[in-house]
């Protein structure tokens, strides 16, 4: 298995299959002082839309970091791994509280992780407009 870049909108079968498996992931954002903030999250990957999605509470540090970057969002990365297999998605993250977008993110989360997220009236979705992908899977 060699490390390789892939097109995030057309990643190939093995890359996509790995993202369909249930894995805890990490999201890397940056604090206003430029230091990294890396946390475990659930991520869904939608290559057709060129998006990765993370559901979160509006008050979470990851959401506050993205919002602090301004209306154009922040460059971020999400990563998952299992043993020697790994995959990373990169792009520009923005936050949406739009009920339809949040519901779509919740639906995809429930599908990937085989559980419905608990109700959260402060839930938002971090949408990552994908620009790069790489992995060894």
Secondary structure as GFF3:
##gff-version 3
##sequence-region A 1 137
A	DSSP	beta_strand	4	6	.	.	.	ID=ss1
A	DSSP	alpha_helix	13	20	.	.	.	ID=ss2
A	DSSP	beta_strand	25	30	.	.	.	ID=ss3
A	DSSP	beta_strand	36	41	.	.	.	ID=ss4
A	DSSP	beta_strand	44	46	.	.	.	ID=ss5
A	DSSP	beta_strand	51	57	.	.	.	ID=ss6
A	DSSP	alpha_helix	61	68	.	.	.	ID=ss7
A	DSSP	beta_strand	74	82	.	.	.	ID=ss8
A	DSSP	beta_strand	85	96	.	.	.	ID=ss9
A	DSSP	alpha_helix	99	113	.	.	.	ID=ss10
A	DSSP	beta_strand	123	136	.	.	.	ID=ss11
###
